[in-house]
Every structure is written in structure tokens, then in C-alpha cells.
Amino acid sequence: MSLSMGVSVGVSVGGACGGHGAGAGGGRGADGRGERGAAARGPAGTRGRVGQGARRSFYEELVSHGVLKALTAPVEGMVLREGSQNYVAPQGISSVVKYYLEQSGAQVCYEQQVTHISLRDGRWEVSRKAGPPEQFDVVILTMPVPQILQLQGDIVDIINGSQKQQLESASYSSRYALGLFFEAGAGIAVPWAAQYISDNPCIRFISIDNKKRNIESPEIGPSVVVHTTVTFGSEHLDSDPAEVQQIILSHLQRILPSLPEPSSIKCQRWRYSQVTRAVPNCPGQMILHTQPLLICGGDGFTRSNFDGCIESAMSLAEAVKPHLQQFQSQAAKLPLDLL
């Protein structure tokens, strides 16, 4: 995004400038890293301890704008922690990401996979898979940690040995997600809106998604979302998605034998699902280079729930703020005809 004072800040999310499609190949929209980082906190919805400090204001704002609502639909098998409140995004978790992007006023570019980051005359030159490189005064990386280590260019040498060791210690679970979409009027006769499965080697979670979001309508067909177990996802990570889809469907048929025939099905591989081990000794962010600023953050530096994402975002903001203030100070000293 470009600021009015002439400072350009590049934010790379999930290997793309502005967005990442979780499990869908990267950079396809605003739903990806948001889905994993902001609300697959347990697939039921966004979970947070709303009474804790400044984080409460984020929930209150999203609720006041209708982006989040308290989860009231029945969810079987969900472990409720004392002092926590579960939320659901009625318009999908991408609505949370889109809300903040709209508030930022930033220019957002999708499907822009970042490949190289290098220093050029005191600025960062960011190269992408397609299109010419661009230069930025500040670069913020919030993609999954393994993708940071895959970047090429000067960043390879800028990341020192200690930082590389820390980044390499981060780990993620992997899953598959299956979406089944039905014609309007199709009936799914179950007493719950979502259910955690504890005794199936393939399926961990099933959601009647429109029922979970409390947006049931006779004009809109229901949809079912299935998440696999971590073990299944790991074992089939490089399998043919078509074959994986059939395996998941066969298990789903045993669990819900009366499920009607869907009109369409979508199977997605979620290579970087939830953080199982965060980057150690870096609460919220890691500065890779100071002048110009190159910094990385995200739930890989905290934990995979909404509170973890908020903590990282606040930590990143505090680290970036002095650099923006420095640019403002420098701009104030320039003649008006140069601004």
C-alpha cells in the first residue's frame, strides 16, 4: 500500500500481495490466511477470551458491524473453555479480512506470488512470479513461516543463522477440507449444526455451514463442510486430490448415510493448517532487517486462533510505527513543492 506521504509499504500474505487462498494455491482472494489464521480456531468459528485487554475492542467492533456474531447453533463435541466465547462470521470468514482491508484504504493485489526480495538503493525490490518487480520502503511478511524460507534474493543472506534456526523450528498441521453444495430445499436431517468426530481415522469435523452461520433460507441450498484429521492430512498430503475426495466421501457416507446427493463438490488441500509449534522467542514478529525495514509476523509467531492473530498484528504495528514516523519527520522537512 502507498501512503500519502510517499512511503510505500508492501504486505505479503501467503506468498501473495494482499491475500492468500488457504489450501487453494495462494493469492486468490482475501479468505485464505484469514481463514486459517483468524477463524479456523476449531472449525466451529472464531474463539477468543473476550475480556482480555485491548483484544476485546476487536471483537466488539466486528460484532457491532455484524461481521461476527455469537455462535448460538448447537455444536456437538466442542470443548468449551472457561471465560471463552465462540463467534461465527455469517458471511464467511473472508468477511473479517475484507472488513479490515476496506478500513485500511490499502490498494490490494491478488494472485501476485512473491518470489524474490532484494535490496536496491536503500529500498526493497520485490519480484513476483508474473509481472515486473516493485519497490517498497517497508516490507511485512505474514505468510506461513516455511514460505518465508522459500523466498529468494538478498533475503536469503539477510536472514542470519540464529533467525533461520528459529524460523525452521516452526511447524504446521496439514488437512483437507471438503465442501458439498446442495440444491435449495435439500434436507439434511441432523440435530446439530456442527459436530466434532473423535472416532474416525479420516474425518475430524463436519459443519452444516448455513445452519452454523444461522443463515438458513428456503431459497438457498445448504452446504456441508468437512475437515479431515491431522493424521489423514499428513498421510495424504501429496496424494491425488480426486482420490482423496473419494476417500473422504466414503467416510462421510458412513457417518451420514442419509445425506442427499450434492450438486457440486470442492476438495481443498490445506498444506499449512494450524500452527503446531510457533517460532520461539519472537512474540508476535521478527525483524529481519532494520533499515529499510523487513519484518515478518502472523500466527506462526503466536498461535492459530483469533487472539493470536490480534497479538501479532499489534506487535507488528508497534514495530512498524517508528519507521513510519521517521518517514513523516523526513517529509516534514522537505520543501512543499517536493511533497
N, C-alpha and C positions, 0 to 999 in steps of 0.2 A: 504494500500500500504506500502511496505517496502522500506525505503530509504537506500542509500549505506552506511551511517554512522551508521547503526544499529538501527535507530529509526523506529518503526512501527506505522503507522497512520491508524486507522480504520475509514472509512467513511460509515455511514449507511444511505441509501436513501430510503425512503418509506418503511421501515421495512426490507430492504434487503441491502446486502453489495454491493454497486456499482450501483444498478439500481432498478427501480420500474415501474411496468406496471400500468399506471393510469386506474383505474376502472376495471382492469383485474385480480386482485387478488394479485398483489405485486411481485416485484423482478423478472419479466420475461424478462427484457431487458433494454436498455438504453433509451426507449422512454417515460417512464411514467411520472416521476416528471418533466422531461424536457418538456413534452407536456403541462402540466398544468402550471408549473412554468415559462417556457421560452417562450411559444408561443401560448397559447390559450387566447391571450390578446384581447379579442374579437376573436371569432374563425377564423376571416379572416387571421390572421397572427401575426407576431411579431411587436409590436408597440413601438416606442421609440422616445424621444426627442433627436435627434442625436447630437445636438450642445452642450450638457451639459457636460463639463469637460472630465474626464477620460473615461466616458462611451462611448464616441464617438469612441474610439480606438477599442472597442469590435465589434461594427458594421462594422467598416472599415475592420478589419481583416477577419470577416466572409464573407463579401461581396467580398473581394479580393480573397478568396479561393473558391468562388462560393457556399458557404454553404447557404448564404442568397442572395436574390435578391429583388430589389424594387418591391412592389406589383403594377402591372400595369393593371391587369384584373379588369373589372367592378364589383363593389360590391354595390348592392342596399341597402339603408337604413343605411349605415355606417356613424357614426358621426365622422367627421374629426376635430381634434383639431389643433389650430394654432401652427405652429412650430413642428408638429409631422410628422413622416414618417412611413408608413407601409411597412413591409417586408414579404416575403414568403420564406419558405425553399423548394426548388424544389424537393429535395429527402426526404421530410418529416422532421418534427421537431426532430425526433430521430437523424438526421444527425448533428444537433447542439451539442447534448450531446456527440455523438460518436466522433466528432471532438476534443472536449476538453479532453475526456478520452484518445484519442490517443496521444494528445500533452503532457499529464501528465506522460505517461510511467507507470502508475499505473497498478498493477495486479487487474483486475476487476472480481468479482464473482457475478453471478446472482442466483436468486432463493435461497437466503440464508437469510431467515427471522429471524431477531434478536428477541430474547425473553427475555434475562436477561443481565444485565450489573452489574458487581460486582468488588470490589477491591480485588486484590490478590497480596500481596508482592510488593506494590508500582506500580502495573500496572493494567490495566483494563482487566478483563476477560469477553469476550463477548460470550454468548451462543446463539445458533441458534436452529431453530425448528428441523433441521436434521444435523447430523454431530457433531464432538467434538467441545468444546469451543476453542477459540483462545485468545491470549493476545496481548495487544497493549499499547504503551506509550501515545498515544493521541487518543481520540475518538471524531469524529464530527458527529452529528446527524442532518440530513436535511429532515427527513420525515415529513409528516403533523403533526402539534403540538399534536392533540389528540392521535396519535400513540406513541409519546414520553411518554405521561402519562400512556400508557398501558404497558410499559416495566416493568419487574420485576427484583428483585435482590436488591443490595445495592442502586441502583439509586432511589428507592422509598423513602429512608430515606435521601439521599443526596439532593434531591430537597426540599428546605426549604419551609415553609408555604407561604411566600411572593411570591416566584417564582412560586409555584404551582397555586396560585391565578391568577398571571399574565398569565400563560400558559392556564389555564382553561377559560380565557376570550376570547381566540382566537376562531373564528368561520369561517366555510366554507359553501359555497353553494354546492348543490348536483345536478347532472344532469345525463341524459342518453345520450349516443352517439350511433347512428345507422349508420353502413356502408353498402352501397349497391354496389355490384360489377357486371359489365355488360360485355357481350362478346364484342370482337373487332367489330367495325362497328355499334354498337348500337347508335342511335341518341337521344340526349336529347335537344329538341328544346326550349331553353330559351335564352333570350338576355343577361343574366348576368352569371358571374362565381360564385357568391355567393350572398346570399340575407338574410337580417335580417327581420324576421317576427314579426310584432307588434300586430297582432290581432288574434292570435291563442293560445288557452289555453295549447297546448302541445308543439308545435314546435317554437323555437326562431330563429334558423339559419339553412340554407341549403347551401351546397357548392358543386358545380361540381368540384371535387377536382383536377383532372388533368388539367382542364381549369384554375382554380385559380392559380395553380403552373406553368402554361404556358408550360406544357409538353405534349400537345395533340399529339397523334400518331395514325395512322391507324392500327398499329399492336397491340396496347394496348387498351383494353376496358376501357370506362370511369368508374368513381366511384363517388358516391354521399355520402356525409357525412351530417348527420342531428344531431343537438344538441337540446335537449329539453329545455323548460323554467325551471327556478329555482323552481318555484312553483310545476310544474309537477314532477320534480325530487324528491322534498321533499315529496310529497304526495305518491309517488310510490317507495320510497327508498327500502322498504323491500318486494316489490311485486315480483311475479314470472317473471323473465326476458322474458320468452316466451310470457306471457300475455302482458307485457309492449311493446314488439316488435310489436305485432299485433295492439295495440292502436296507436303507432307512425305511423305504415304503413297506418292505416286508415286515419289519419290526413294528411299524405303526399299525399295520393291518391286524396284528395280533393283539395290540393294546386297545385299538378302537375298531373292532370288526364291522361296526355298522356305519363307518364313515362313508358318505356318498362319494361318487366319482368327481374328482376336481376338474374344472375346465382348463386349468393350467397349473404347472408346477415349475418352481425355480429352486435349483440347488446351488448353494454358495459355499466355497471353501473359505474358512476364516483362519488363515495361517497365524496371524497374531491376534489371539482372542484376549484373554485376561492376563495381566501381569502376575506371574507366579513368584518372581524374585525381582524386586526393584533395584536400580543402580544404587549401590551402598554409599553412605556418607555424602550424599548430594540431595538434601531435602528440597525437592521441587525443581531444581535446574542445575546445569553445569555450564560454566563459561569456558569455551574452548579457545577464544581469542578476545583480547580486550579492545584494542584499537586497530581497525574497526571491530565492532562487537559481533561476535559469532557465539550464539548461545543455544543450548538445547534444553528441552523440558518435556512435560507431558506426564501421563500416568505411569510411564516407565520409571519415573523418578519419585513416585509416591506410591500409589496403589490404584487398582482398577475399580474405583467407584466414583460417584459424582463429587464427593468431598475431596477425594484425591486429585481430581482434575482441577477443582477450585483452588486447592492449596498450591498446585504447580503454577497455575495461571497467575495467582497473586505473587508468588515468588519470582516468576519471570517479569512481571510488571515492575516490581521493586528494583530488579537488576537492570532493566532497560531504561527506567525513568531518568537516572543521572546522565545517560548518554543523550537522550532527547533534550534534556535541559541544557546540556553543553552546546548542542546544535542551536538551540534557541538563543543562548547567550552570544554565540558567534554571529548569528543572523542579526541580532540587535545592533551589533557594531558596524554592520555594512551600510553603505550609503543606500538611501531608499531606491535609487534607480537601479540597484543591483539585486533587489529583492523580487 
